Amino acid sequence: YRRSSTIMWVVAAMAAVVAAVCGVDALDNGFTTPPMGWSALYGAPFQSVSETIVLGAGQGLVEGGLAAHGYEYVNLDDWYADRTPQGEIIGDPKVFPRGIPFVSSELHKLGLKFGVYSAASQRTCGNWSASEFREDADAKTFAHVWEIDYLKYDSCLYNNGVASRARYMAMSRALNRTGRPIRYSVEGWNPTQGNWGPELANMWRSGNDIWPRWDACVLRNVYENNLAAPYQRVGQAFNDPDMLQPPGNIPGTTATPGLTFDESQSQFVLWSIMKAPLILGLHWDQLANLSSSFPDYYNLIINPELIAINQD
């Protein structure tokens, strides 16, 4: 027993020395399960997001009972980020007149968590301000001014030719230095991303952007996610085959013609089994009344056994 304890102590000490010499790249923020929540990408009119929509989505998650089942993240996507003359990142004041910190505070008061979007490039894919070469300054704003809980970090065209791994790593380290636990999701899928995704992020896209098309998109992303399965580290880091698509016949959804209910049901089951993030693409103003307007889909996405499989 003493010899075994001594060997274990020596191994631990050697690991500490190696970490001190080589540095630790893994994101150190304590998240062990896939996130659950809502995204403005498909949950709002395309390329449109605002204070009203984001706070309405948060209120809808709570009033509709979805937050009680684990759907806790309210995530901005593209088309909102601007800069002050001094270079500080801000939300577009035309649609966030009281500022991003106000929105974050209101969501936290509801018991929810707040996510934002940026990109490892000079501009986002929608040609708004992004964070390349501003990682430390933006990470400090995200953590200490906006007080975010989740960052989706894309890879777009305006990247100055810097390799994607280096660009993602720069933000990973900047987030770690803030001391605030921020779930880090990297996008910009490429075939090698799974090789290094677990070193620097909580989750990474395993396939292309998803759309409400069964064969061309949902099944394609399942196939691509399965190819990336060896890179997933359950309890540490997760493949992300993109968000959940609702049935196209839910009133007010942006999916036209969208998936059938059976297809949406199959997607939710597959995402649960694959331990993928459960991020809803429902239209924001349907969240509060989903249990009455579409009880079958509501009961599906709150199914406790499927959620337990996903979160185990």
DOBAFI-253217 format. One line per 4 residues: their letters; for each residue x, y, z of N, C-alpha, C. Coordinates in steps of 0.05 Angstrom, whole numbers, plus 5000, padded with zeros to 4 digits. Example, Ala and Ser with C-alpha at 12.3 -4.5 7.8 and 13.67 -1.06 7.14 Angstrom:
residues 2
AS = 5264/4886/5156/5246/4910/5156/5264/4934/5156 | 5257/4955/5142/5273/4979/5143/5258/5001/5157;
***
This chain:
residues 312
YRRS = 5017/4976/5000/5000/5000/5000/5017/5025/5000 | 5038/5025/5017/5056/5048/5018/5070/5052/4992 | 5079/5030/4980/5093/5033/4955/5075/5043/4933 | 5050/5033/4933/5030/5043/4914/5025/5072/4917;
STIM = 5022/5081/4942/5017/5109/4948/5040/5126/4939 | 5064/5116/4943/5088/5131/4935/5089/5134/4905 | 5083/5112/4890/5083/5113/4861/5062/5133/4851 | 5039/5133/4863/5018/5151/4855/5026/5180/4859;
WVVA = 5039/5185/4882/5048/5212/4888/5069/5221/4868 | 5088/5203/4861/5108/5210/4841/5096/5217/4814 | 5077/5200/4806/5063/5205/4780/5049/5231/4780 | 5035/5238/4802/5021/5263/4804/5040/5287/4804;
AMAA = 5063/5283/4817/5083/5305/4817/5094/5309/4790 | 5100/5287/4775/5111/5290/4748/5091/5304/4730 | 5065/5297/4733/5044/5310/4717/5043/5340/4722 | 5046/5347/4747/5046/5375/4754/5070/5390/4742;
VVAA = 5093/5377/4742/5117/5389/4730/5113/5393/4700 | 5102/5372/4687/5098/5374/4658/5078/5397/4652 | 5057/5399/4668/5037/5420/4663/5050/5447/4667 | 5067/5450/4687/5079/5476/4693/5098/5484/4670;
VCGV = 5112/5464/4659/5132/5470/4638/5118/5475/4611 | 5099/5457/4605/5087/5458/4578/5062/5475/4576 | 5050/5481/4599/5025/5496/4599/5001/5477/4595 | 4978/5486/4605/4954/5470/4603/4935/5484/4584;
DALD = 4928/5471/4562/4911/5484/4542/4881/5478/4546 | 4875/5456/4560/4847/5449/4564/4831/5471/4578 | 4806/5475/4570/4790/5495/4582/4782/5486/4610 | 4787/5503/4630/4784/5495/4658/4761/5510/4670;
NGFT = 4736/5501/4663/4713/5516/4673/4692/5498/4687 | 4697/5472/4689/4680/5455/4706/4655/5444/4693 | 4650/5449/4668/4625/5439/4656/4628/5409/4648 | 4609/5393/4656/4611/5364/4651/4588/5352/4635;
TPPM = 4568/5368/4629/4545/5358/4614/4539/5376/4590 | 4525/5366/4569/4518/5383/4547/4498/5405/4556 | 4499/5429/4544/4481/5450/4551/4453/5445/4540 | 4433/5458/4554/4406/5458/4545/4396/5487/4545;
GWSA = 4382/5494/4524/4372/5522/4523/4359/5529/4497 | 4361/5554/4489/4348/5565/4466/4367/5583/4451 | 4366/5584/4424/4383/5602/4408/4366/5620/4391 | 4376/5644/4388/4363/5664/4371/4367/5659/4341;
LYGA = 4386/5641/4334/4392/5637/4306/4367/5630/4290 | 4353/5609/4300/4328/5601/4287/4304/5609/4303 | 4308/5618/4327/4286/5625/4345/4277/5654/4343 | 4287/5669/4324/4279/5696/4319/4278/5700/4288;
PFQS = 4265/5721/4279/4265/5727/4250/4294/5728/4240 | 4300/5717/4217/4327/5713/4208/4342/5740/4207 | 4366/5740/4218/4383/5764/4219/4371/5786/4236 | 4353/5779/4253/4340/5799/4271/4341/5789/4299;
VSET = 4351/5806/4317/4351/5799/4345/4349/5826/4360 | 4338/5825/4384/4334/5850/4399/4331/5844/4428 | 4331/5865/4444/4326/5862/4473/4299/5849/4477 | 4279/5858/4463/4252/5847/4466/4251/5817/4461;
IVLG = 4264/5808/4440/4264/5780/4433/4279/5764/4453 | 4303/5773/4461/4319/5757/4480/4306/5755/4507 | 4296/5777/4518/4282/5776/4544/4256/5761/4542 | 4242/5764/4519/4218/5749/4515/4222/5719/4514;
AGQG = 4245/5711/4502/4251/5682/4502/4257/5672/4530 | 4272/5688/4545/4278/5680/4573/4252/5677/4589 | 4234/5697/4587/4209/5696/4601/4193/5672/4592 | 4194/5666/4566/4179/5643/4555/4189/5616/4566;
LVEG = 4216/5614/4569/4227/5589/4580/4217/5584/4608 | 4215/5606/4623/4206/5603/4651/4177/5599/4653 | 4161/5616/4640/4132/5614/4641/4122/5588/4629 | 4135/5579/4608/4127/5555/4594/4136/5529/4608;
GLAA = 4151/5531/4629/4159/5507/4644/4184/5494/4633 | 4196/5504/4612/4219/5491/4600/4244/5495/4617 | 4246/5518/4630/4270/5523/4647/4270/5503/4670 | 4247/5495/4680/4246/5476/4702/4255/5449/4694;
HGYE = 4256/5443/4668/4266/5418/4658/4295/5419/4648 | 4308/5441/4653/4337/5443/4646/4344/5462/4624 | 4325/5473/4610/4331/5492/4588/4337/5519/4600 | 4363/5524/4605/4371/5547/4621/4386/5569/4606;
YVNL = 4397/5562/4582/4412/5582/4567/4395/5597/4547 | 4398/5623/4546/4386/5640/4526/4410/5652/4510 | 4412/5645/4485/4436/5651/4470/4431/5669/4446 | 4445/5692/4446/4446/5708/4422/4462/5694/4400;
DDWY = 4457/5701/4375/4474/5692/4353/4485/5717/4339 | 4489/5716/4314/4502/5738/4299/4484/5762/4297 | 4494/5784/4284/4479/5807/4277/4473/5826/4300 | 4491/5830/4319/4486/5848/4341/4510/5864/4350;
ADRT = 4535/5855/4345/4558/5866/4358/4570/5891/4344 | 4576/5912/4359/4587/5936/4349/4611/5943/4367 | 4623/5966/4362/4646/5976/4377/4642/6005/4384 | 4652/6013/4408/4654/6041/4415/4678/6053/4400;
PQGE = 4680/6080/4399/4704/6092/4387/4729/6083/4400 | 4728/6075/4425/4752/6065/4440/4757/6036/4434 | 4740/6022/4419/4744/5995/4412/4731/5974/4430 | 4715/5983/4449/4702/5963/4467/4678/5951/4453;
IIGD = 4675/5925/4455/4652/5912/4442/4626/5918/4457 | 4605/5924/4442/4579/5931/4453/4557/5918/4435 | 4533/5917/4446/4510/5910/4429/4501/5933/4413 | 4490/5928/4390/4480/5949/4373/4458/5965/4388;
PKVF = 4463/5991/4394/4445/6006/4411/4417/6009/4398 | 4414/6005/4372/4388/6007/4360/4370/5985/4369 | 4381/5961/4375/4364/5939/4383/4369/5930/4412 | 4390/5940/4424/4395/5936/4452/4399/5964/4465;
PRGI = 4378/5979/4467/4380/6007/4476/4390/6010/4505 | 4385/5990/4522/4395/5991/4550/4420/5975/4554 | 4431/5965/4532/4457/5951/4532/4455/5922/4539 | 4476/5907/4531/4478/5879/4537/4478/5873/4567;
PFVS = 4493/5888/4584/4493/5882/4612/4465/5882/4624 | 4447/5899/4615/4419/5899/4625/4405/5873/4618 | 4408/5864/4593/4396/5839/4585/4406/5816/4601 | 4432/5815/4605/4444/5794/4621/4434/5794/4649;
SELH = 4432/5817/4661/4422/5819/4689/4393/5810/4691 | 4377/5817/4672/4349/5809/4673/4346/5779/4670 | 4361/5767/4653/4360/5738/4650/4370/5724/4675 | 4391/5734/4687/4401/5722/4712/4380/5724/4734;
KLGL = 4365/5746/4735/4344/5749/4755/4322/5727/4751 | 4319/5718/4727/4300/5696/4721/4311/5669/4728 | 4336/5668/4737/4349/5642/4742/4360/5628/4718 | 4363/5644/4696/4373/5633/4671/4403/5641/4667;
KFGV = 4414/5630/4645/4442/5636/4638/4441/5649/4610 | 4462/5665/4605/4462/5682/4581/4486/5675/4563 | 4480/5671/4538/4502/5665/4519/4503/5686/4496 | 4527/5690/4486/4530/5708/4463/4547/5695/4442;
YSAA = 4550/5709/4420/4563/5699/4396/4586/5719/4388 | 4608/5708/4380/4629/5723/4367/4643/5705/4348 | 4665/5714/4336/4679/5698/4316/4709/5702/4318 | 4723/5680/4310/4753/5681/4310/4762/5693/4284;
SQRT = 4753/5717/4279/4759/5731/4254/4755/5761/4259 | 4761/5777/4239/4758/5806/4242/4728/5814/4242 | 4713/5800/4227/4684/5805/4225/4669/5779/4228 | 4644/5780/4237/4628/5756/4239/4619/5748/4211;
CGNW = 4606/5725/4209/4596/5716/4183/4575/5735/4172 | 4561/5749/4190/4541/5769/4182/4553/5797/4179 | 4580/5798/4180/4595/5823/4176/4591/5843/4199 | 4590/5833/4224/4589/5850/4248/4616/5847/4262;
SASE = 4620/5862/4282/4646/5862/4296/4652/5835/4309 | 4677/5826/4307/4685/5800/4318/4710/5804/4335 | 4723/5782/4343/4742/5784/4365/4771/5777/4359 | 4778/5770/4334/4805/5763/4328/4824/5787/4334;
FRED = 4846/5781/4348/4866/5800/4358/4855/5818/4380 | 4831/5813/4389/4819/5828/4412/4810/5809/4434 | 4821/5785/4433/4811/5764/4451/4811/5771/4480 | 4833/5782/4490/4834/5788/4519/4815/5810/4527;
ADAK = 4814/5831/4511/4796/5853/4517/4767/5844/4516 | 4760/5829/4495/4732/5820/4492/4725/5800/4514 | 4743/5782/4520/4737/5762/4541/4732/5776/4568 | 4747/5797/4574/4743/5812/4599/4715/5826/4599;
TFAH = 4708/5837/4575/4681/5849/4573/4660/5827/4577 | 4663/5805/4563/4643/5783/4565/4640/5774/4594 | 4662/5771/4608/4662/5760/4635/4653/5780/4656 | 4664/5804/4655/4662/5823/4677/4642/5846/4673;
VWEI = 4636/5852/4648/4616/5873/4642/4590/5860/4634 | 4590/5842/4614/4566/5829/4606/4558/5806/4624 | 4577/5794/4637/4573/5771/4655/4559/5748/4641 | 4570/5740/4619/4558/5718/4603/4565/5691/4615;
DYLK = 4551/5671/4605/4555/5643/4615/4562/5624/4592 | 4562/5634/4567/4565/5617/4544/4575/5634/4521 | 4595/5624/4507/4604/5637/4483/4605/5618/4459 | 4589/5624/4439/4591/5610/4413/4611/5625/4396;
YDSC = 4632/5611/4387/4654/5625/4374/4657/5613/4346 | 4650/5629/4326/4648/5620/4298/4675/5624/4284 | 4677/5616/4259/4700/5621/4243/4690/5630/4216 | 4697/5655/4209/4686/5666/4185/4708/5674/4165;
LYNN = 4701/5689/4145/4719/5694/4123/4742/5713/4129 | 4738/5731/4149/4757/5753/4153/4777/5746/4174 | 4794/5725/4169/4811/5714/4190/4840/5718/4185 | 4848/5733/4165/4876/5740/4160/4894/5716/4156;
GVAS = 4882/5693/4149/4898/5670/4143/4910/5655/4167 | 4902/5663/4191/4912/5650/4215/4897/5623/4219 | 4912/5602/4225/4900/5575/4228/4878/5575/4249 | 4856/5560/4244/4833/5561/4262/4840/5552/4290;
RARY = 4857/5531/4293/4864/5522/4319/4877/5544/4336 | 4895/5559/4324/4908/5581/4339/4888/5602/4346 | 4869/5608/4328/4850/5629/4334/4831/5621/4356 | 4822/5596/4356/4805/5586/4377/4819/5584/4404;
MAMS = 4845/5576/4403/4860/5573/4427/4864/5601/4441 | 4868/5622/4425/4872/5648/4436/4848/5656/4453 | 4823/5651/4444/4800/5658/4460/4797/5639/4483 | 4803/5614/4480/4802/5595/4502/4819/5604/4526;
RALN = 4843/5612/4520/4861/5621/4541/4851/5647/4553 | 4841/5665/4536/4831/5690/4546/4807/5686/4565 | 4789/5668/4558/4767/5662/4576/4776/5650/4602 | 4795/5632/4601/4806/5621/4626/4818/5642/4644;
RTGR = 4831/5662/4632/4844/5682/4648/4824/5700/4662 | 4799/5701/4653/4779/5718/4666/4771/5707/4694 | 4773/5681/4697/4765/5669/4722/4735/5663/4724 | 4720/5671/4704/4691/5666/4704/4685/5640/4688;
PIRY = 4669/5622/4699/4662/5598/4683/4644/5605/4660 | 4654/5603/4636/4640/5609/4611/4641/5585/4593 | 4618/5573/4587/4618/5550/4569/4627/5559/4541 | 4646/5545/4530/4659/5553/4505/4652/5534/4482;
SVEG = 4638/5544/4462/4629/5528/4439/4643/5538/4414 | 4658/5522/4400/4671/5531/4376/4657/5519/4351 | 4656/5536/4331/4642/5528/4306/4662/5527/4284 | 4653/5534/4259/4672/5534/4237/4682/5506/4231;
WNPT = 4664/5488/4227/4671/5459/4225/4692/5454/4203 | 4711/5437/4210/4729/5426/4190/4736/5398/4198 | 4745/5381/4180/4749/5352/4186/4769/5346/4208 | 4786/5365/4214/4807/5359/4235/4800/5371/4262;
QGNW = 4777/5385/4264/4771/5399/4289/4769/5381/4313 | 4757/5357/4309/4754/5338/4331/4781/5330/4343 | 4802/5331/4327/4829/5323/4338/4838/5341/4360 | 4831/5367/4359/4840/5386/4379/4818/5400/4394;
GPEL = 4793/5396/4386/4771/5409/4400/4771/5405/4430 | 4775/5379/4439/4774/5375/4468/4796/5389/4484 | 4817/5398/4470/4839/5411/4484/4831/5440/4493 | 4811/5451/4479/4807/5480/4484/4778/5489/4486;
ANMW = 4759/5471/4483/4731/5479/4484/4714/5458/4498 | 4691/5466/4507/4671/5448/4519/4656/5433/4497 | 4654/5444/4474/4640/5431/4452/4649/5444/4426 | 4646/5428/4404/4655/5437/4378/4636/5426/4357;
RSGN = 4632/5440/4336/4614/5431/4315/4626/5408/4300 | 4610/5387/4299/4618/5362/4285/4607/5361/4257 | 4592/5381/4248/4581/5381/4221/4573/5409/4213 | 4561/5411/4190/4554/5437/4179/4529/5448/4193;
DIWP = 4522/5473/4185/4498/5485/4196/4474/5468/4190 | 4457/5465/4209/4433/5449/4205/4410/5467/4195 | 4393/5454/4179/4369/5467/4169/4346/5448/4172 | 4321/5457/4171/4298/5439/4175/4293/5421/4150;
RWDA = 4313/5405/4143/4310/5386/4121/4321/5359/4131 | 4305/5338/4130/4312/5313/4143/4336/5299/4130 | 4333/5293/4104/4355/5278/4091/4380/5295/4086 | 4376/5319/4077/4399/5336/4069/4414/5348/4092;
CVLR = 4400/5350/4115/4413/5364/4138/4414/5347/4163 | 4392/5339/4173/4392/5325/4199/4407/5299/4197 | 4400/5282/4178/4414/5256/4175/4444/5260/4168 | 4449/5281/4151/4477/5287/4145/4493/5294/4170;
NVYE = 4481/5309/4188/4495/5317/4213/4498/5293/4232 | 4479/5275/4232/4482/5251/4248/4506/5235/4238 | 4508/5232/4212/4530/5217/4200/4557/5230/4206 | 4558/5256/4203/4583/5270/4209/4590/5269/4239;
NNLA = 4569/5270/4256/4574/5268/4284/4585/5241/4292 | 4575/5220/4279/4585/5193/4285/4614/5190/4277 | 4622/5203/4255/4650/5202/4247/4668/5215/4269 | 4656/5236/4282/4672/5250/4303/4669/5237/4331;
APYQ = 4654/5215/4333/4649/5203/4359/4675/5197/4375 | 4696/5187/4362/4720/5181/4378/4732/5205/4393 | 4725/5229/4384/4737/5253/4397/4721/5263/4421 | 4697/5253/4423/4680/5262/4446/4690/5251/4472;
RVGQ = 4690/5268/4492/4698/5260/4519/4675/5264/4538 | 4660/5243/4543/4636/5245/4560/4645/5255/4588 | 4630/5275/4597/4637/5287/4623/4658/5309/4621 | 4667/5315/4596/4687/5336/4593/4682/5353/4568;
AFND = 4678/5341/4545/4676/5356/4520/4658/5341/4501 | 4643/5356/4484/4621/5344/4469/4621/5352/4440 | 4616/5333/4422/4610/5339/4394/4584/5355/4393 | 4582/5373/4374/4558/5389/4371/4547/5387/4342;
PDML = 4527/5371/4337/4515/5369/4310/4495/5391/4304 | 4495/5412/4319/4479/5436/4316/4452/5432/4329 | 4434/5452/4327/4412/5454/4345/4387/5438/4336 | 4368/5437/4354/4344/5422/4349/4325/5437/4331;
QPPG = 4313/5423/4312/4294/5435/4293/4265/5426/4300 | 4247/5445/4304/4220/5438/4312/4204/5429/4287 | 4181/5416/4292/4164/5410/4269/4156/5436/4255 | 4155/5435/4229/4149/5459/4214/4121/5469/4217;
NIPG = 4103/5453/4228/4076/5462/4230/4069/5473/4257 | 4090/5479/4274/4084/5494/4299/4079/5523/4291 | 4056/5534/4298/4050/5562/4290/4072/5581/4298 | 4080/5597/4278/4100/5618/4284/4129/5609/4280;
TTAT = 4134/5583/4275/4162/5575/4272/4173/5584/4245 | 4199/5586/4244/4212/5596/4219/4217/5573/4200 | 4212/5549/4207/4217/5526/4190/4195/5522/4170 | 4201/5526/4144/4181/5523/4123/4193/5508/4100;
PGLT = 4184/5485/4092/4162/5470/4105/4171/5456/4131 | 4197/5453/4135/4206/5443/4160/4204/5413/4162 | 4209/5403/4186/4207/5374/4192/4179/5366/4199 | 4173/5341/4195/4148/5330/4206/4152/5326/4236;
FDES = 4131/5321/4250/4134/5315/4279/4151/5290/4283 | 4146/5269/4267/4162/5245/4270/4192/5250/4266 | 4198/5267/4247/4226/5273/4242/4238/5289/4265 | 4223/5309/4276/4233/5324/4299/4236/5306/4323;
QSQF = 4217/5287/4326/4219/5268/4348/4244/5251/4346 | 4249/5241/4321/4273/5225/4317/4298/5241/4322 | 4299/5266/4314/4322/5282/4319/4327/5285/4349 | 4306/5291/4364/4310/5295/4393/4320/5269/4406;
VLWS = 4310/5246/4398/4320/5221/4409/4349/5216/4402 | 4356/5221/4377/4384/5217/4368/4403/5237/4383 | 4395/5262/4385/4412/5282/4399/4415/5274/4429 | 4394/5263/4441/4396/5254/4468/4416/5231/4471;
IMKA = 4414/5212/4454/4432/5189/4455/4461/5197/4449 | 4465/5216/4430/4492/5224/4423/4504/5244/4443 | 4488/5251/4464/4497/5270/4484/4505/5296/4471 | 4488/5305/4453/4492/5330/4439/4479/5352/4455;
PLIL = 4488/5377/4451/4474/5400/4463/4445/5400/4455 | 4427/5406/4473/4398/5407/4468/4391/5437/4467 | 4395/5449/4444/4390/5478/4441/4366/5481/4422 | 4345/5492/4432/4320/5494/4417/4320/5515/4396;
GLHW = 4309/5509/4373/4306/5528/4351/4278/5538/4348 | 4262/5535/4370/4234/5545/4369/4233/5575/4368 | 4213/5585/4354/4208/5614/4353/4204/5625/4381 | 4216/5648/4387/4216/5657/4415/4189/5661/4427;
DQLA = 4169/5670/4411/4143/5676/4423/4125/5652/4425 | 4136/5628/4419/4121/5603/4422/4128/5588/4448 | 4149/5597/4461/4160/5582/4484/4140/5582/4508 | 4128/5604/4514/4111/5606/4537/4086/5589/4535;
NLSS = 4076/5585/4511/4050/5571/4507/4053/5544/4493 | 4077/5534/4491/4082/5510/4475/4066/5486/4486 | 4063/5484/4512/4049/5461/4524/4020/5460/4515 | 4008/5482/4508/3980/5482/4499/3978/5484/4469;
SFPD = 3997/5498/4456/3995/5501/4427/4006/5477/4412 | 4025/5462/4423/4035/5438/4411/4045/5419/4433 | 4025/5407/4447/4032/5390/4470/4050/5366/4463 | 4047/5355/4439/4063/5331/4432/4093/5339/4432;
YYNL = 4099/5361/4419/4128/5369/4418/4138/5378/4446 | 4121/5392/4461/4128/5400/4488/4135/5376/4505 | 4117/5356/4504/4122/5332/4521/4146/5316/4512 | 4153/5318/4486/4177/5305/4476/4202/5318/4488;
IINP = 4204/5345/4486/4229/5358/4494/4232/5361/4524 | 4211/5354/4540/4214/5353/4569/4215/5324/4579 | 4216/5305/4561/4216/5276/4569/4238/5271/4588 | 4232/5264/4613/4254/5262/4633/4273/5239/4628;
ELIA = 4264/5218/4615/4283/5195/4610/4303/5203/4588 | 4294/5216/4567/4312/5224/4546/4332/5246/4556 | 4321/5265/4572/4339/5285/4583/4360/5272/4601 | 4352/5252/4617/4370/5239/4635/4392/5225/4619;
INQD = 4385/5212/4597/4405/5199/4580/4425/5220/4570 | 4415/5242/4561/4432/5263/4550/4450/5275/4571 | 4440/5278/4595/4456/5292/4616/4472/5273/4634 | 4469/5247/4630/4483/5227/4647/4513/5228/4642;
***
